[in-house]
Amino acid sequence: MSSDHDKVSREKLIRAIQEYEFAAIELNLYLDNFPRSKEALEDYNYITKELNKLKARYVRDFGPLSNFGEDVSDFPWQWVDEPWPWECGY
């Protein structure tokens, strides 16, 4: 059973992932329209690297964020463990 501290850390981490994903999507859309914006591309690359670090930390500490070949699972199969990433109380 996870502690309250683990729950808070999990919720903070999933929130950070959501925020970085939002920023990456917005920058991606911006770059679709302004592909020569060096500053936007630098921001996008930074956000993408940080997002990948956050996702790797989440997977390491709490289990898979997605299935279908994106994340590996320890034994037993972890994808069915709760709470699922989208069920973190938001």
C-alpha positions in Angstrom: 0.0 0.0 0.0 1.4 3.4 -0.9 1.8 6.1 1.7 0.3 9.6 1.5 3.8 10.9 0.6 3.9 8.6 -2.4 0.4 9.7 -3.4 1.4 13.4 -3.3 4.6 12.7 -5.2 2.7 10.7 -7.8 0.1 13.4 -8.2 2.8 16.2 -8.5 4.7 14.2 -11.0 1.7 13.4 -13.2 0.6 17.0 -13.0 4.1 18.1 -14.2 3.9 15.6 -17.0 0.5 17.0 -18.0 1.9 20.5 -18.0 4.9 19.7 -20.1 2.8 17.7 -22.5 0.5 20.7 -22.9 3.5 23.0 -23.6 5.0 20.5 -26.1 1.7 20.3 -28.0 1.3 24.1 -28.1 4.9 24.6 -29.2 4.4 21.9 -31.9 1.4 23.7 -33.2 3.3 27.0 -33.2 6.2 25.4 -35.1 3.8 24.1 -37.7 2.9 27.7 -38.5 6.4 29.2 -37.8 8.9 26.5 -38.6 11.8 29.0 -38.8 11.3 30.2 -35.2 14.6 29.3 -33.6 13.5 30.3 -30.1 10.3 28.2 -30.3 12.3 25.2 -31.6 14.8 25.6 -28.7 11.9 25.8 -26.3 10.3 22.7 -27.9 13.5 20.7 -27.6 14.0 21.7 -24.0 10.4 20.9 -23.1 10.6 17.5 -24.9 13.8 16.6 -23.0 12.3 17.5 -19.7 9.1 15.7 -20.5 11.0 12.5 -21.3 12.9 12.8 -18.0 9.6 13.2 -16.1 8.0 10.3 -17.9 11.0 8.1 -17.2 10.9 9.0 -13.5 7.2 8.2 -13.3 7.7 4.8 -15.0 10.6 4.1 -12.7 8.8 5.1 -9.5 5.2 4.2 -10.2 4.9 1.9 -13.2 3.8 2.3 -16.8 2.2 5.5 -18.2 1.0 3.7 -21.3 0.9 0.3 -22.8 1.1 -1.0 -26.4 4.9 -1.1 -26.5 5.9 2.2 -25.0 6.8 1.2 -21.5 8.1 -2.1 -20.1 6.5 -3.7 -17.0 7.9 -5.6 -14.1 6.4 -8.9 -13.0 3.5 -9.2 -12.5 1.9 -7.1 -15.3 1.7 -3.6 -13.9 -0.7 -1.9 -16.3 -3.7 -3.0 -14.3 -2.4 -1.6 -11.0 -4.4 1.4 -9.7 -4.6 4.3 -9.8 -4.2 4.5 -13.5 -2.3 7.6 -14.8 -5.5 9.4 -15.7 -7.2 8.6 -12.4 -5.0 10.7 -10.1 -7.8 12.9 -8.9 -7.9 15.7 -11.4 
